């Protein structure tokens, strides 16, 4: 019979490690989470586990002895979305790894199981990862790591994370550990959707209108035998001819801008340089461009969008009037469906992002984002008690793709808001991936 271990759950969040290891028969003896609302939720779901707050204020000797240390330590210092300061993080979040090491020094657990963003390994040209690995090896651990995503195991979510396993050297002879190999079972987002679920966030009228405008764009493209490109479509560039390849507009003189065509092909007018700059696409207004040129990727996208417009002007010109008043990010479309997909938005996953409206096949969900406004939309789902089609992913569905379908978000004394639920789920450890690793490890 497999041995049952004790474990601690640091930076516990919603308890992804707890769900995974408890299901395998192991017992959590201590948890720590700095956010009060998440501690309340943790206690609702795991009432028998003592949970305390800020790990920096807890003495390692006051933590119970344990066999496994689990930690999804803060990812902001290493994330692509953050400032990527790592161990130099101004708020000391990067330094919380030292607190993990202090606990290891006190208790010498047989196993260490960590999770972080995939960018951790490449951060600071690999120096951050070298530091983390070295600190564990100094404490007599064999260290292995692998970047995995739930979608590699048939779970409909794309979410690359680095998983780090430390095995104390005197345990290793018993445990020639290898990470689980991806099964690459096809994913289908329909598997997690409950069309009868009534606890959902409805789509705003404006959101439906914007989706309808881009649905017409895709339909017109199909009718005119135009394949949608793999690069981001920047509609603001359609009809523009301002200079961009050599000197960025922020460094151009007013006379070089005046009379050219800017955002949506409108003629640039005005008396001041600032007035003229405001008539350019938002990405061309960036005064932070301190070099002599735009970045190569930006030049490339501008050129490709102008070429795309020139090739399809005859049908785009009749459509473009409809996006005149959309906000900047809604004038961008990212068609991530390839060239053979059915030319419609109505059977795809839609996500309104800062970078544009992203469209992808209904295979797996994009990673749950910490921003509640970027919740994936399922346009084909019938809204309960309504004739409308289309709604956001529900909290229960988001929990399901994180392997937390049994997670409770409230009791009679406490309830977390929709926004905080999605934020917490977006920062959670995926239960099924951890469980797959733990099965191999133990």
C-alpha positions in Angstrom: 0.0 0.0 0.0 1.4 3.5 -0.9 2.8 5.5 2.0 0.7 8.4 3.1 2.6 11.6 3.8 2.0 14.9 5.6 2.4 18.2 3.7 2.3 21.9 4.2 0.6 24.3 1.7 2.5 27.7 1.4 1.1 30.7 -0.5 -1.9 28.4 -0.6 -4.4 30.5 -2.6 -7.4 28.3 -3.4 -5.6 25.2 -2.3 -4.6 23.5 -5.6 -1.9 21.5 -3.9 -4.2 20.6 -1.1 -6.9 19.2 -3.5 -4.4 17.2 -5.4 -2.5 15.6 -2.5 -5.6 15.0 -0.4 -7.1 13.1 -3.3 -4.1 10.9 -3.2 -4.5 10.2 0.5 -2.0 12.6 2.0 -2.7 15.0 4.9 -2.2 18.7 5.1 -0.9 19.8 8.5 -0.4 23.5 7.9 -1.2 26.3 5.4 -0.2 29.9 4.9 -1.9 32.6 2.8 -1.5 36.3 3.1 -4.9 37.4 1.7 -7.6 37.4 4.3 -10.5 36.5 1.9 -8.6 33.5 0.6 -7.9 32.3 4.1 -11.6 32.4 4.8 -12.3 30.5 1.7 -9.6 28.0 2.5 -11.1 27.4 5.9 -14.5 26.8 4.3 -13.0 24.1 2.0 -10.5 22.6 4.4 -11.9 23.2 7.9 -9.4 20.7 9.5 -6.3 22.5 8.3 -4.8 25.4 10.4 -4.1 28.3 8.2 -2.1 31.4 9.1 -1.2 34.6 7.2 2.0 36.3 6.2 4.7 33.7 5.9 7.4 36.3 6.7 5.9 36.7 10.2 5.8 32.9 11.0 8.7 31.3 12.7 9.7 28.0 10.9 9.9 26.3 14.3 6.2 27.0 14.8 5.3 25.1 11.6 4.5 21.4 12.1 6.9 18.8 10.9 6.0 17.5 7.5 7.2 15.2 4.7 6.3 17.4 1.7 6.7 21.2 1.3 4.3 22.6 -1.3 4.5 26.2 -2.5 3.1 28.1 -5.5 5.3 31.0 -4.5 4.5 34.5 -5.9 5.0 34.7 -9.6 4.7 38.4 -10.2 8.5 39.0 -9.9 9.1 36.5 -12.7 6.0 36.8 -14.9 6.0 38.2 -18.4 3.1 40.3 -17.3 4.9 41.9 -14.4 8.1 43.9 -14.1 10.2 40.7 -14.0 12.5 41.9 -11.2 12.9 38.4 -9.7 15.1 38.5 -6.5 15.4 42.2 -6.9 11.7 42.8 -6.6 11.0 46.0 -4.8 8.2 44.5 -2.7 10.4 41.6 -1.6 8.0 39.1 -3.2 11.0 37.5 -5.0 12.7 37.1 -1.7 9.9 34.9 -0.3 11.8 32.0 -1.7 14.3 32.6 1.1 11.4 32.0 3.6 10.8 28.6 1.9 14.5 27.8 2.4 14.3 28.8 6.1 11.5 26.3 6.5 13.4 23.6 4.7 16.4 24.3 7.0 14.2 23.8 10.0 12.3 20.6 8.9 14.2 19.0 6.1 11.2 17.6 4.3 11.8 14.6 2.1 10.2 16.3 -0.9 9.7 19.9 -2.1 7.0 20.6 -4.8 6.9 24.1 -6.3 5.0 25.8 -9.1 5.7 29.1 -10.8 5.3 30.9 -14.2 7.1 29.4 -17.1 9.2 32.5 -17.5 11.0 31.7 -14.3 13.5 29.6 -16.0 14.5 32.2 -18.5 14.3 35.2 -16.2 17.5 37.3 -16.0 19.2 35.1 -18.6 18.7 32.0 -16.5 20.3 33.5 -13.3 17.1 33.4 -11.3 16.6 29.7 -12.0 20.3 29.0 -11.3 19.9 30.7 -7.9 16.8 28.7 -7.0 18.2 25.4 -8.1 21.5 26.1 -6.3 19.8 27.0 -3.1 17.9 23.7 -3.1 21.0 21.7 -4.1 22.9 23.2 -1.2 20.3 21.7 1.0 21.0 18.2 -0.3 18.1 18.0 -2.8 18.1 16.5 -6.2 16.3 19.1 -8.3 14.2 18.4 -11.4 12.0 20.8 -13.3 9.6 20.8 -16.3 7.2 23.2 -18.0 3.8 21.6 -18.4 0.3 22.8 -19.3 -3.1 21.2 -18.6 -3.9 21.0 -22.3 -1.1 18.4 -22.7 -3.1 16.1 -20.5 -6.5 16.5 -22.2 -7.6 19.3 -19.7 -9.1 22.2 -21.8 -6.9 25.0 -20.6 -3.6 26.3 -22.0 -1.6 27.3 -19.0 2.2 26.8 -19.1 3.8 26.6 -15.7 7.1 25.4 -14.4 6.9 22.6 -11.9 9.9 22.1 -9.6 10.5 18.9 -7.7 13.2 18.6 -5.0 13.9 15.1 -3.6 16.2 14.9 -0.5 19.2 12.9 -1.5 18.8 10.1 1.0 15.3 9.6 -0.5 16.3 9.6 -4.1 17.7 6.0 -4.3 14.1 4.9 -3.7 12.6 7.3 -6.2 14.1 7.5 -9.7 11.5 10.3 -10.5 10.5 11.3 -14.0 7.9 13.9 -14.8 4.7 12.5 -16.4 4.8 12.5 -20.2 2.0 14.5 -21.9 -0.7 12.3 -23.2 -1.8 14.9 -25.8 -5.3 13.7 -25.6 -7.5 16.1 -27.7 -9.1 18.8 -25.7 -12.7 20.0 -26.1 -14.0 23.0 -24.2 -17.5 21.7 -24.5 -16.6 19.1 -21.9 -16.6 21.6 -19.1 -19.5 23.8 -20.1 -22.8 23.5 -18.2 -25.4 25.1 -20.5 -28.0 25.0 -17.7 -25.8 27.0 -15.3 -27.7 30.2 -14.2 -24.9 31.9 -12.2 -23.2 33.6 -15.1 -22.1 37.2 -16.0 -24.3 38.3 -19.0 -22.7 40.0 -22.0 -23.2 43.7 -22.3 -25.1 45.1 -25.2 -22.0 46.8 -26.4 -19.9 43.6 -26.2 -22.5 41.9 -28.4 -22.4 44.8 -30.9 -18.6 44.7 -31.1 -18.6 40.9 -31.7 -21.2 41.4 -34.4 -19.1 44.0 -36.2 -16.1 41.6 -36.3 -18.4 38.7 -37.2 -19.4 40.7 -40.3 -15.7 41.3 -41.0 -15.0 37.6 -41.0 -18.0 36.9 -43.1 -17.0 39.5 -45.7 -13.5 38.0 -45.8 -15.0 34.6 -46.5 -17.3 36.0 -49.2 -14.3 37.6 -50.9 -12.1 34.6 -50.7 -9.7 36.3 -48.2 -8.0 34.1 -45.7 -7.5 35.8 -42.3 -3.8 36.3 -41.5 -2.0 34.8 -38.5 -0.6 38.2 -37.5 -2.8 40.6 -35.4 -5.2 42.6 -37.5 -4.8 46.3 -36.6 -7.8 48.0 -38.3 -6.5 51.4 -37.2 -3.8 51.0 -39.8 -6.3 50.6 -42.7 -5.8 53.5 -45.0 -2.9 55.0 -43.0 0.2 56.3 -44.8 2.1 58.2 -42.0 5.9 57.5 -42.0 6.9 54.9 -39.5 9.9 52.8 -40.8 12.8 55.2 -40.1 11.9 57.8 -37.5 9.0 57.2 -35.1 6.3 59.8 -35.3 7.1 61.1 -31.8 10.5 62.3 -33.2 9.1 63.6 -36.5 8.4 67.3 -37.1 4.8 68.5 -37.4 5.2 69.3 -41.1 6.2 65.6 -41.7 2.9 64.5 -40.1 0.5 67.1 -41.4 -1.5 66.0 -44.5 -0.6 62.3 -44.1 -3.3 59.7 -43.2 -3.4 58.4 -39.7 -5.9 56.3 -37.7 -8.4 54.6 -40.0 -7.1 56.6 -42.9 -8.1 60.0 -41.7 -6.1 63.0 -42.9 -3.9 64.4 -40.1 -4.7 68.1 -39.3 -4.0 70.5 -36.5 -1.6 73.2 -35.4 0.6 71.4 -32.9 2.6 68.3 -32.9 0.6 66.9 -30.0 -2.7 67.4 -31.8 -1.3 65.5 -34.8 0.1 62.7 -32.8 -3.3 62.1 -31.2 -4.7 61.3 -34.7 -2.3 58.4 -35.1 -3.1 54.8 -34.1 -2.5 54.4 -30.4 0.6 52.1 -30.8 2.2 54.8 -33.1 1.8 57.5 -30.4 4.1 55.9 -28.0 6.5 58.6 -26.7 8.5 55.9 -24.9 10.0 55.0 -28.3 13.4 56.5 -27.5 15.4 54.7 -30.2 15.8 55.9 -33.7 13.3 53.4 -35.0 10.2 51.5 -33.9 10.9 47.9 -32.7 11.2 45.5 -35.6 8.0 43.6 -34.6 5.9 46.8 -34.7 7.3 47.8 -38.1 6.5 44.3 -39.4 2.9 44.4 -38.1 2.3 47.9 -39.5 3.6 46.9 -42.9 1.6 43.6 -43.0 -1.6 45.4 -42.1 -1.1 48.0 -44.8 -0.5 45.3 -47.3 -3.6 43.4 -46.1 -5.7 46.5 -46.4 -4.4 47.2 -49.9 -5.3 43.7 -51.1 -8.8 43.8 -49.6 -9.7 47.5 -49.8 -12.8 46.9 -51.9 -14.7 45.2 -49.2 -13.0 46.6 -46.1 -13.9 50.3 -47.0 -17.6 49.5 -46.7 -17.1 47.9 -43.3 -14.6 50.2 -41.7 -17.2 52.9 -40.9 -18.7 50.5 -38.3 -15.6 50.6 -36.1 -15.1 54.3 -36.0 -16.2 54.7 -32.4 -14.8 51.5 -30.9 -12.2 51.7 -28.2 -8.6 51.1 -29.4 -8.2 47.5 -28.2 -11.5 46.6 -29.9 -10.1 47.7 -33.2 -7.7 44.8 -33.2 -8.5 41.2 -34.0 -6.3 38.2 -33.3 -7.5 35.2 -35.4 -5.8 32.2 -33.7 -7.7 29.6 -35.6 -5.6 28.9 -38.6 -6.5 29.1 -42.3 -8.8 26.1 -42.4 -11.3 27.0 -39.7 -14.9 27.9 -40.4 -15.0 31.6 -41.0 -17.2 32.7 -38.1 -16.8 33.8 -34.5 -20.0 32.1 -33.4 -18.4 28.7 -32.7 -15.1 30.0 -31.3 -13.8 31.1 -27.9 -13.7 34.9 -27.7 -11.5 36.9 -25.3 -11.5 40.7 -25.0 -7.9 41.5 -24.2 -5.8 44.7 -23.9 -4.0 43.5 -27.1 -7.2 43.0 -29.0 -10.2 40.7 -29.5 -8.7 37.2 -29.5 -10.5 34.4 -31.4 -9.5 30.7 -31.0 -10.8 27.3 -31.6 -13.1 25.7 -29.0 -10.5 23.1 -28.0 -9.0 24.5 -24.8 -9.5 27.8 -22.9 -6.7 30.4 -22.8 -5.1 30.7 -19.4 -7.5 32.3 -16.9 -6.3 35.9 -16.6 -6.1 37.9 -13.4 -8.2 40.6 -15.1 -11.9 39.8 -14.8 -12.7 41.7 -18.1 -10.8 39.0 -20.0 -13.0 36.1 -19.1 -13.5 33.8 -22.1 -16.8 34.1 -24.0 -18.7 31.2 -25.4 -20.8 32.7 -28.2 -22.8 29.5 -29.0 -24.1 28.8 -25.5 -27.8 29.4 -25.0 -28.4 31.8 -22.2 -30.9 30.2 -19.7 -34.4 31.7 -19.7 -33.5 33.8 -22.8 -33.5 33.6 -26.6 -29.9 35.1 -26.6 -26.8 33.1 -27.4 -23.5 33.8 -25.8 -22.2 34.3 -22.3 -19.0 34.4 -20.3 -17.4 31.3 -18.8 -18.9 30.7 -15.4 -17.0 30.5 -12.1 -17.9 26.8 -11.8 -16.5 26.1 -15.3 -13.3 28.0 -14.5 -12.9 26.0 -11.4 -13.5 22.8 -13.3 -10.6 23.5 -15.8 -8.4 24.1 -12.7 -9.5 20.7 -11.3 -11.4 22.3 -8.5 -15.0 21.4 -9.4 -15.7 20.7 -5.7 -14.4 24.1 -4.6 -16.9 26.2 -2.5 -16.8 29.9 -2.9 -19.1 30.8 -0.1 -20.9 29.7 3.1 -23.6 31.3 5.2 -21.1 33.9 6.6 -18.9 34.7 3.6 -19.1 35.1 -0.2 -16.4 36.2 -2.6 -17.2 38.5 -5.6 -17.1 37.2 -9.2 -14.1 39.4 -9.9 -12.1 38.0 -6.9 -13.2 34.4 -7.8 -11.7 34.7 -11.3 -8.6 36.5 -10.0 -8.0 33.7 -7.5 -8.6 31.0 -10.1 -6.3 32.7 -12.5 -3.6 32.5 -9.9 -4.3 29.0 -8.7 -2.3 25.8 -9.1 -3.8 23.3 -11.5 -4.9 20.3 -9.5 -4.8 17.7 -12.2 -1.2 18.5 -13.3 0.0 18.5 -9.7 -1.8 15.2 -9.1 -0.1 13.7 -12.2 3.3 14.8 -10.9 2.6 13.5 -7.4 1.6 10.1 -8.6 5.0 9.7 -10.3 6.8 11.2 -7.3 5.3 9.2 -4.5 
